[in-house]
């Protein structure tokens, strides 16, 4: 994987440690949450696909909405997701078809045993359709391979190649794919808040400060920069156990907690 050189690395490290300290002092539970996420990173090359799927299916529910709203949707949907990897996309479970051009509910049809229960949840059909598309894609990727996402761990795979091979279909843009990869310990999710922190730290000067929804190319640059930041943190503070998943969370939360002003 290509390296990224952070030109003002000393300044970036000092400001990052300052922000991390503020978060720890004011919201210590956020640091605990970051460490818990890092402790529970999933290795797709040896973890049963059902567990990997559980971390994946929820991601379209977070796209372009508040975390609290997505969490509520996930809590409502959870009870209907048992065996969804095998049944979504079939009438025995839930079958959603796109019949129009927009993301409005009217442009989707829903059939299957779960239809009445799912409709009562008031979750946009387009989001549910994205979950179904991922289930179908994963089933196709399995093809007698119990670990269909093990290629993510291959160091010879570039970011672009991994993003291309994770062809989950409708609604799975680059940021949603990267969100899925965070739980596998492979990436950071360059959402609005992480981008604001990156801009504040001055890590990626080639990306305009006005960019809060980065392109695929910009998302890759941000990820490579975060990996370089992680590498330097690990070298300078070897006893602090820095990991990519916890770094991703902290970069997001210092913005959400309004420490960047």
Secondary structure, DSSP 8 states (H G I E B T S, - for coil): ------TTHHHHHHHHHHHHHHHHHH-HHHHHHHHHHHHT---TTTS-HHHHHHHHHTGGGGTTS-HHHHHHHHHHHGGG-TTHHHHBTSTTSBEEEE-SSSSSGGGEEEESTTHHHHHTT---HHHHHHHHHHHHHHHHHHTT-S-TTGGGG-TT--HHHHHHH----TT--HHHHHHHHHTTTS-----HHHHHHHHHHT--TTS-TT-SS--HHHHHHHHHHHHHHHHHHHHH-GGG---HHHHHHHHHHHHHTT---
